[in-house]
Structures are given as structure tokens and as C-alpha cells.
Amino acid sequence: MKYRDDARPTRSEPILRDLRALLAEAEKETGAAVGEPTDVIVRTLERSFAAARERCAALYPNARRQVVAGAKGTGGAIRNRPHESLAAALGAGVLLGVLLDRRTR
């Protein structure tokens, strides 16, 4: 399955809106301000979120290359030894089924 860029969430507004609502609710529940003004906390969280997004964006290309290489290697191994691959998948399925069946009893 091809990766589509438009499928990635690119906006942080829903997260920030939820954080603001959570902070407002916390202030209401405690009857006083949590400590710092909510705007200061939200701006700090926005900066932290932006920094985390940048770090993840820097790691994404390498991680994608590794996943694609692993998928190609797996596909090649399955094509080279289809019977062994089928037997391994069947064995793993049976083992997983037995383990899950034991947990439900």
C-alpha cells in the first residue's frame, strides 16, 4: 500500500483546542487558576509540540526507507520459499490460537 501524504494529520489545532478545554476544566474544578495563566501553558505546549513534530519529521525519511527495505526483503523471502513461508504462518497462527484460547478459559 502506497503512503499518501494527504492522509497524514498536518494540523495541531484540534489537539491544542482539546488542551485548552482540559486546562479550563481543571481550573474550573479546582476553583482557582492551576498556577500559570492558561495562555502561557498553551504557548509552552505549542512550542513543545512543534519541536516534537520537527524531530519526528527528521526521523521519518530514514524510518520509511527501513520499513520499505524490510518489506522488500520479506517479500523476496516469501517468493523464494513459498511453502516454508506458508508453514511458518500456519504454525504461528495455530500457536497464537492456542494461547488465546487458553486465556479465555
C-alpha positions as CSV (number, residue, x, y, z in Angstrom):
1,M,0.0,0.0,0.0
2,K,1.4,3.3,-1.0
3,Y,1.8,6.1,1.6
4,R,-0.3,9.1,0.8
5,D,0.9,12.5,2.1
6,D,-2.7,13.8,2.4
7,A,-3.5,11.0,4.9
8,R,-1.1,12.4,7.4
9,P,-2.6,14.8,10.0
10,T,-0.9,18.1,9.5
11,R,-2.8,20.4,11.9
12,S,-2.3,20.8,15.6
13,E,-5.4,22.9,16.2
14,P,-7.6,20.0,17.4
15,I,-5.0,18.9,19.9
16,L,-4.5,22.5,21.1
17,R,-8.2,23.1,21.4
18,D,-8.5,19.9,23.5
19,L,-5.6,21.0,25.7
20,R,-7.2,24.4,26.2
21,A,-10.5,22.8,27.2
22,L,-8.8,20.5,29.5
23,L,-6.9,23.3,31.2
24,A,-10.1,25.4,31.5
25,E,-11.9,22.4,33.0
26,A,-9.1,21.8,35.5
27,E,-9.2,25.5,36.6
28,K,-13.0,25.3,37.0
29,E,-12.7,22.1,39.0
30,T,-10.1,23.4,41.4
31,G,-11.9,26.7,41.8
32,A,-8.7,28.7,41.0
33,A,-6.1,29.0,38.4
34,V,-3.8,26.0,38.0
35,G,-0.8,28.1,38.6
36,E,0.3,29.8,35.5
37,P,-2.1,31.6,33.2
38,T,-3.6,29.2,30.7
39,D,-2.2,31.1,27.7
40,V,1.3,30.7,29.0
41,I,0.8,26.9,29.4
42,V,-0.8,26.6,26.0
43,R,2.1,28.5,24.3
44,T,4.6,26.3,26.1
45,L,2.8,23.2,24.9
46,E,2.6,24.6,21.4
47,R,6.4,25.1,21.3
48,S,6.9,21.6,22.7
49,F,4.5,20.1,20.1
50,A,6.2,22.0,17.3
51,A,9.7,20.8,18.4
52,A,8.4,17.2,18.7
53,R,6.9,17.4,15.2
54,E,10.2,18.7,13.8
55,R,12.1,15.8,15.4
56,C,9.6,13.3,14.0
57,A,9.8,14.9,10.6
58,A,13.6,14.5,10.6
59,L,13.3,10.8,11.6
60,Y,10.5,9.9,9.1
61,P,12.6,9.5,5.8
62,N,15.0,7.1,7.4
63,A,12.3,5.1,9.1
64,R,10.3,4.9,5.9
65,R,13.4,3.6,4.0
66,Q,14.0,0.9,6.6
67,V,10.3,-0.2,6.6
68,V,10.3,-0.4,2.7
69,A,13.6,-2.3,2.7
70,G,12.3,-4.7,5.3
71,A,9.0,-5.2,3.4
72,K,11.0,-5.9,0.1
73,G,13.2,-8.4,2.0
74,T,10.3,-10.2,3.4
75,G,8.5,-10.3,0.1
76,G,11.6,-11.7,-1.5
77,A,12.0,-14.4,1.1
78,I,8.3,-15.4,0.7
79,R,8.7,-15.6,-3.1
80,N,11.9,-17.7,-2.8
81,R,10.4,-20.2,-0.3
82,P,6.6,-20.1,-0.5
83,H,6.0,-23.5,1.1
84,E,8.2,-22.7,4.1
85,S,6.6,-19.3,4.5
86,L,3.1,-20.8,4.4
87,A,4.1,-23.4,7.0
88,A,5.6,-20.7,9.3
89,A,2.5,-18.6,9.0
90,L,0.2,-21.6,9.7
91,G,2.3,-22.6,12.7
92,A,2.3,-19.0,14.1
93,G,-1.5,-18.9,13.7
94,V,-2.0,-22.2,15.4
95,L,0.2,-21.2,18.3
96,L,-1.5,-17.8,18.7
97,G,-4.9,-19.5,18.6
98,V,-3.9,-22.0,21.3
99,L,-2.6,-19.2,23.5
100,L,-5.6,-17.0,23.1
101,D,-7.9,-20.0,23.6
102,R,-6.2,-20.8,26.9
103,R,-6.6,-17.2,28.1
104,T,-10.4,-17.2,27.6
105,R,-10.9,-20.4,29.6
